Amino acid sequence: MRFERIRLEHFKCYDDADLRLDRGVTVIHGLNGSGKSSLLEACFFALYGARALDTTLDEVVTIGSEEATVELTFVHGGERFRLERRVRVSGDRAQTASCVLETPGEGDPIEGARDVRSFVTDLLRMDAEAFVNCAYVRQGEVNKLINASPSQRQDVIDDLLQLGKLEEYRQRASQARVGVGRVRRDRRAVLDSVEERIAEREEEDLHGRLNALETELNETNDRLENYEQQRDRARESRDEARQVLDRYEETRERLDALDAEIDELRSEIAEAERDREAHREAIAAARERVEDLEAAVEDLLDDTAVDEATAEAIAARRTALDERDEELAERASERRIQAQAFDNQSERLAERADEHETRAAEKRERAETLAATAEETAGDLEADRETLSDLDAEAEALRERFADAAVEPGEAAARLRELRGEHEARQGRVAELVADRNATRERLDEIRELLDEGMCPECGQPVEDSPHVESRAEYESRVADLDAKLEARREELATLEERVERAEALLEAENRLGEIESRRELLEERIAERAGTIDEKRERAETLRGEAADLESQAEEKRSVAERKAAEADAEREAIADLTEEREAIAGERDALESARERLDEIAEEEAAVEDRREKRAHLDELNDQRRDRLAEKRERRGELDAEFDESSVERARERLENADEYLEQVASVIEEVTERRDELVGRIERTRGELSDLERLREEREELLATVEYLESLYDETEQLQAMYAELRAELRQRNVRKLEQLLNETFDLVYQNDSYARIELDGEYELTVYQKDGEPLDPEQLSGGERALFNLSLRCAIYRLLAEGIEGSAPMPPLILDEPTVFLDSGHVSKLVELVESMRRVGVEQIVVVSHDEELVGAADELVHVEKDPTSNRSTVEHHEGASLAALRAEGD
């Protein structure tokens, strides 16, 4: 697999970027903070979405933009895929607006963040975490695996090699075995219970019990049938006696009814006579009340303008009074409306005056607040200007330190690396001189010893007449020369160390200048902003004071008008009081007329009542005549019915009824007892038959349980074997992978770290790492130096990558190998070994390697070069891709 193209819009520090990536080694370089790592994060985010981020989606979208787009085109297994994610800011949060993956072929694209992430995980056979642990060495995580515990390292590598699936299958088999064992135990318990119940049923002789119960049931049914026949004959006798008694009771009831009707007629005749007398008395009383009412009417009409005590005259006067009252009411209503209007106007004007005064107070308060804030901001502005002046002075002092130096600001880091390299080279030359001087001195001492013994230092023969005697002077001269050179080299080295210290100081000054420049830009922006804010706030405060004065003037005018409207409302209310007094006089006369009219109505009602009572007396006379005729008829009918009575037949019927009821009561209890016994027998028979059915069902259930338990026992054995198989397979594959990974790790480490100090690296079955020195002494990787440890860890990551590429079942194209700032912990010597590591990975067939670094040696080893630069004014990054001849030309310029 390889990345082919990444296109960004408003992603982090990129407004618009479009980068094509090719096979081989691509180095992305630029200054720190220019946005190099953001390119790799965009690729990672495109594949896995939000899970690939160390931050939230809110930080993905460029500040000031509402939407970010990441488009990644990659080739996998010879097929091209295009993936686009779009993030939109809505309110205070960002969310994925769309996510689409276009796949080869004619199928529909895959949409939705979750579905796309699942497809990519299946396609690459690794999720986001596995991708980071395998192919993506992120900035600052170069020592992640070596710092991990063996168990953590084991989990990471097992997951990458998909051995975790075997553990998952083993756990599933274990869970299945436990579940089968639990079900088998339950089924065995049920089987034991069923067998106990079968034994209990077989001991009860259910068939014998059933035959005895059925025989007793037949006998009981015969007895019950005999009793029911006797009960039916007693019921017939009882019914006949009841018919005789019912006829007697019916005749008795008719006689009693006639007696009651006769008594009722007598009472009605007497009541009617009393009513006639009451009507006569009421007519006399009504005539007296009419006379009293006529006198009261005359008294009421004396205080009115009515001359004649008639209903027509009273109605005419009432109409005239109503018209006058209506006229007065209308005038009063008009004045009341006018008064209410004046009151409303007064209240609204007063409220408006209050509102203006309140707004004026608020504006004055806001004006004072703004003025105070402006003064406070002015103080802060002065402090910022003093700080800016201090920073300018400090920056000028720092720049003066570069005046006498051989470098300009921005060149200190390169100069320091150059001096450190020269220092290291001179140290090596001093060490060589020391070794040469020491060897020469040893040889001179040997010569002196031989000469003292009279022997030739060259041939070991006596020194007399030997041409080699003069070699002593030569060695003495060489030692002197070497001492002089060594002294000169050490002086040069001391001078160089002073230059290194000065270069380090200049680098610190350069870094401080960068900090001052950044802070100075912020201060200048804040000073300009605060200066504008002060003037704006002071102008606004003055405007608010003027607006407050205008509002106070308007409030005073409105309050004066409100008082005038209140006075006009009081005048209208006085006029309403005069109209109300006249209406009250009209109401009094109208009440007198109403009372007179009511009394005239009462007179008419009394006269009508007198006439009605006369008619009722005549009607009562007619009703009494009719009642007397009916009374004679009922007395005659009663005599006829009384003659029909036969007391002897009634007495016999009562006797038969009593005997029948007594027998039925006795036989009912017997039938109830026999019926209960029959029902009991039926129930016991049904229960016995049910128990026989249960016995048969239990026997069938026992056979089924026996078969189930046998099946569960065989299944339990199979799951136990499956669990053991997965455990053994995982252990075997892990050991195989450990051996392979150890071999690849040693090959990789030997390729890039040919040091006589180390013999080999050992990786045991628990993923514990050990480095062995040439003398056989074991070392923990953490005991290595910083650079060696980082290189060791990179070698481990590359070995894991090679193992995945060679060891996963089925050829799955591996993703690009991505190294983000791998030189953080490396010195210049180890960087060259990192270059060898990258070259070795390319030689073993890694199709695409992407490195983020600003190291010149890595830049020089690249097939493709991507330069990232950030505009300090807009704070936006751009990319420039160099390929082929342009890269060669760029390298030539560097040379």
PyMOL commands that set and color helices and strands:
alter all, ss='L'
color gray80, all
select helices_A, chain A and resi 36-52+57-59+113-124+128-134+144-147+150-160+163-202+206-301+311-403+412-452+471-642+647-752+781-783+786-807+828-843+856-860+885-894
alter helices_A, ss='H'
color red, helices_A
select strands_A, chain A and resi 2-11+14-20+24-29+67-76+79-90+93-102+110-111+136-137+758-763+769-773+778-779+817-820+848-852+864-871+876-882
alter strands_A, ss='S'
color yellow, strands_A
deselect
rebuild
show_as cartoon
